[in-house]
């Protein structure tokens, strides 16, 4: 990755019409990628950042509402405009200001793209549900908030609500046509040794908002994503 304030645009012209000709797969990828960008900055632990939380939740709800419509109505300007603006707000620094961030799903996903050639968003869709299950204890409070405010889950035990929120996330990706299990992409082998070796080579040994996802945990997440 390369980051520098010198390559940040002063302004951007966003024209939803330019997205009309995207293949359906890339429309779905765009919605899933934006969704996970938001989750990486939101589903960590509470720091009483009410504005950032509610911005993030509003963006997630918008993507859930508009994402399937973008596939069904590819020339619906208002749908594309809402998705484009959500995607912009998902990674322009606004919702991430002053809050802890995760990004482990992205780091694990990048290695899957490099090894297996899967689209970036496809790797996020397979890793995120597995990672949320693996880190449900550390993300407990935020997962409950996510369950209630984004998915409207109010009944059942805390464990059930977290299970249902993770299942709803997986279901949303599937409804967008993005598979959430590696085996569904026709892979013959996970290539776990190569994946873990590359993570180590790239220094990705303390991932997540707590720096507590080591190579052993990463292996478990990859295996659960199979």
C-alpha positions in Angstrom: 0.0 0.0 0.0 1.0 3.6 -0.6 -0.5 6.4 1.4 0.3 10.1 1.3 -1.6 13.3 1.9 0.0 14.6 -1.3 -2.1 12.2 -3.4 -5.4 13.0 -1.7 -7.7 14.8 -4.3 -8.7 18.4 -3.5 -12.1 17.5 -4.8 -13.8 14.7 -6.7 -16.6 14.8 -9.4 -19.0 12.0 -8.7 -21.3 11.1 -11.6 -23.6 8.1 -11.0 -24.3 7.7 -14.7 -20.7 6.6 -15.2 -21.5 3.5 -13.2 -24.3 2.3 -15.4 -22.0 0.4 -17.7 -20.3 -1.6 -15.0 -20.8 -5.3 -15.1 -23.2 -6.6 -12.5 -20.4 -8.4 -10.7 -18.5 -5.1 -10.2 -21.6 -3.3 -9.0 -22.0 -6.0 -6.4 -18.3 -5.8 -5.5 -18.5 -2.1 -5.1 -21.4 -2.3 -2.6 -19.7 -5.1 -0.6 -16.4 -3.3 -0.5 -18.0 -0.1 0.7 -20.0 -2.0 3.3 -16.8 -3.7 4.7 -14.9 -0.4 4.7 -17.6 1.0 7.0 -17.6 -2.1 9.2 -13.8 -2.0 9.6 -14.1 1.5 11.2 -17.3 0.7 13.2 -17.4 -2.9 14.4 -14.6 -2.6 17.0 -15.3 -1.4 20.6 -17.3 1.5 21.9 -15.6 4.8 22.5 -18.8 6.9 22.9 -18.4 8.3 19.4 -22.1 8.7 18.8 -21.8 10.8 15.6 -19.4 8.4 13.9 -21.5 5.4 14.9 -24.7 6.8 13.6 -23.1 8.0 10.4 -21.7 4.5 9.9 -25.1 2.9 10.7 -26.9 5.2 8.3 -24.4 4.3 5.5 -24.8 0.6 6.2 -28.6 0.8 6.1 -28.4 2.7 2.8 -26.2 0.1 1.2 -28.5 -2.7 2.5 -31.5 -0.9 1.0 -30.0 0.3 -2.3 -27.5 -2.5 -3.1 -30.0 -5.1 -4.3 -31.9 -2.3 -6.2 -28.8 -1.5 -8.1 -28.7 -5.0 -9.5 -32.4 -5.0 -10.3 -32.6 -1.5 -11.8 -29.2 -0.8 -13.3 -30.2 2.6 -14.7 -31.9 4.0 -11.6 -30.0 7.2 -11.1 -31.2 7.8 -7.5 -30.1 4.3 -6.4 -26.7 4.7 -8.0 -26.3 8.2 -6.5 -27.0 7.0 -3.0 -24.6 4.1 -3.4 -21.9 6.4 -4.9 -22.2 8.9 -2.0 -22.2 6.1 0.6 -19.1 4.6 -0.9 -17.4 8.0 -0.8 -18.4 8.6 2.8 -17.2 5.1 3.7 -13.5 5.9 3.2 -12.9 9.6 3.1 -11.8 9.8 6.7 -15.1 11.1 8.2 -16.5 8.0 10.0 -13.0 6.9 11.0 -12.1 10.1 12.8 -11.4 9.5 16.4 -12.4 5.9 16.5 -10.5 2.6 16.7 -10.2 0.8 13.3 -9.8 -2.9 12.5 -8.7 -3.6 8.8 -7.9 -7.3 9.5 -10.5 -8.5 7.1 -8.8 -6.4 4.4 -5.3 -7.7 5.2 -6.5 -11.3 5.2 -8.4 -10.7 2.0 -5.5 -9.2 0.1 -3.6 -12.5 0.5 -6.5 -14.5 -0.9 -6.6 -12.2 -3.9 -2.9 -12.6 -4.5 -2.9 -16.4 -4.2 -6.3 -17.3 -5.8 -7.1 -14.3 -8.0 -10.4 -13.6 -6.3 -11.9 -10.1 -6.6 -11.1 -7.9 -3.6 -14.7 -7.7 -2.5 -15.2 -11.5 -2.9 -12.3 -12.0 -0.4 -13.9 -9.5 2.1 -17.2 -11.3 1.8 -15.6 -14.6 2.8 -13.3 -13.3 5.5 -15.6 -10.9 7.4 -18.3 -13.4 8.7 -15.5 -15.8 9.8 -13.6 -13.0 11.5 -16.6 -11.7 13.3 -17.3 -15.1 14.7 -13.7 -15.5 15.8 -13.6 -12.1 17.5 -17.2 -12.0 18.9 -15.9 -11.7 22.5 -13.7 -8.7 21.8 -16.4 -7.1 19.5 -19.3 -8.1 21.8 -20.7 -4.6 22.6 -20.4 -3.3 19.1 -21.9 -6.5 17.6 -24.9 -6.1 19.8 -25.2 -2.5 18.7 -24.8 -3.5 15.1 -27.5 -6.2 15.5 -30.0 -3.8 17.0 -29.4 -0.7 15.0 -28.5 -2.1 11.5 -30.5 -5.4 11.4 -33.3 -4.6 13.9 -32.6 -7.6 16.1 -34.0 -7.0 19.5 -35.1 -10.4 20.8 -33.3 -13.5 21.9 -30.1 -13.8 24.0 -27.1 -11.7 23.4 -25.3 -14.7 21.8 -28.3 -15.3 19.5 -28.5 -11.7 18.4 -24.8 -11.7 17.5 -25.2 -15.0 15.6 -28.2 -13.5 13.8 -26.3 -10.3 12.9 -23.4 -12.2 11.5 -25.8 -14.5 9.5 -27.7 -11.4 8.2 -24.4 -9.9 7.0 -23.5 -13.1 5.2 -27.0 -13.2 3.7 -26.7 -9.6 2.4 -23.5 -10.4 0.6 -25.1 -13.5 -0.9 -28.1 -11.5 -2.0 -25.7 -9.2 -3.8 -24.5 -12.3 -5.6 -21.1 -12.4 -3.8 -20.4 -15.8 -2.3 -19.3 -16.0 1.3 -17.4 -19.3 1.4 -14.1 -20.0 -0.4 -15.3 -23.4 -1.5 -18.1 -21.7 -3.5 -15.5 -20.1 -5.8 -14.3 -23.5 -7.2 -11.0 -23.5 -5.3 -9.5 -26.9 -5.0 -7.3 -26.1 -2.0 -7.1 -23.3 0.6 -3.3 -23.0 0.3 -3.1 -22.3 4.0 0.7 -22.6 4.3 1.2 -20.1 1.5 -1.4 -17.6 2.9 0.1 -17.7 6.4 3.7 -17.5 5.1 2.8 -14.4 3.1 1.1 -12.8 6.1 4.3 -13.4 8.1 6.4 -12.1 5.2 4.4 -8.9 5.1 4.5 -8.3 8.8 0.8 -9.0 9.3 1.2 -10.7 12.6 -0.7 -8.4 15.0 -3.9 -7.5 13.1 -7.2 -6.0 14.3 -8.1 -3.1 16.6 -6.4 -4.8 19.5 -3.4 -6.1 17.6 -4.4 -9.6 18.8 -4.9 -11.5 15.6 -1.7 -13.4 15.2 -0.8 -16.0 12.5 -2.5 -18.8 14.5 -5.8 -16.8 14.7 -5.5 -15.8 11.0 -5.2 -19.5 10.1 -8.4 -20.3 12.1 -10.2 -17.5 10.3 -9.1 -18.7 6.9 -10.1 -22.2 7.7 -13.5 -21.0 9.0 -14.0 -19.1 5.7 -13.5 -22.2 3.6 
